[in-house]
């Protein structure tokens, strides 16, 4: 029996497709039974996984996340997949984007096989009609943050002292967004060896303050209270209340529910230092080195990434990591809309550091950034306060 541990299935439809993949794999491998285990409600996935590993009873195949591969591989809890990729006649490293493999590697070796990925932010979505009405040229690959601000100011409409249309919206309470700002401005959350907080770097504080000023100084983006009234940034864009949205890769399917919305995709704009970056969200499978079915486990993750992934193409917004599937995923309809940008942005992919500590650290940082986006603190004040707390968490064993 091959035990497969799934972290976060995307609802009933996703579970049905996973079941189809499992049954198809069993049909191709007589005598093999796939037992899929899903995370119980209210359970921390990595706590549960660590409990299984510590008890000497890990699943054969299990979900990994971006940023977790490296510490788990270093701890000897993931099987080195390089020998399989080098000897398998049907699949190789050349079948995957190098950046995607890099975030699934440690010390130059692949320890988790990527299945799908999606950048965040995925694109600067823009309302074609609102741009045309204001006489503003649509965004293109040359845009940086200054271009965004200039356009947002022209696209913000005020009537009777009240904003009726905002130039831009973004989710500043979701860490991939503010990570993008920091990375795209040539800075990072941690120093190179991830032993100390680097948020006091002027380039980091400049990035955070630039986007906070959109709300507090220029008033071209809705505040947290207003966003809540609008149903969130994606809904604000979908309903035509904002002209631009720095958003997620899975959201266009929601935009399409409004037939009157004509929207386009543009590459995420460059930072003030001329760099481009994006967070990489990554569905990826790892194998336990304790598994007694390592060869079968390899065949399973390989099948899921290739033949099995074909079953998921119609329902996923994320990009299949296996490059031979690009043409099937990027249908003419998707290509016309602009989904090809997602593949382009793999070149600018980053992942956060600190491994399993990242969840807590991101929460610590967010609590201070909330004060910046409410106008109660400057970015330099917030980062000076938060770095000692981040450093204490990094030093905790």
Secondary structure, DSSP 8 states (H G I E B T S, - for coil): -EEEEES---HHHHHHHHHHHHHHHHHHSTT--EEEEE--TT--HHHHHHHHHHTT---SEEEE-TTTHHHHHHTT-S---HHHHHH-SS--GGGB-HHHHHTTEETTEE-SEEEEEEEEEEEEEEEHHHHHHHT-----TT-BHHHHHHHHHHH-EEETTEEEEEEEEE-TTSHHHHHHHHHHTT--SB-TTSSSB-TTSHHHHHHHHHHHHHHHTS--B--HHHHHHTTSHHHHHHTTSEEEEEEETT-HHHHTT-TT--EE-----B-TTS---EEEEEEEEEE-TT-S-HHHHHHHHHHHHTHHHHTTTTT--SEESBGGGHHHHS-HHHHHHTTHHHHHGGGGEE--SSGGGHHHHHHHHHHHHHHHHTTSS-HHHHHHHHHHHHHHHHH--
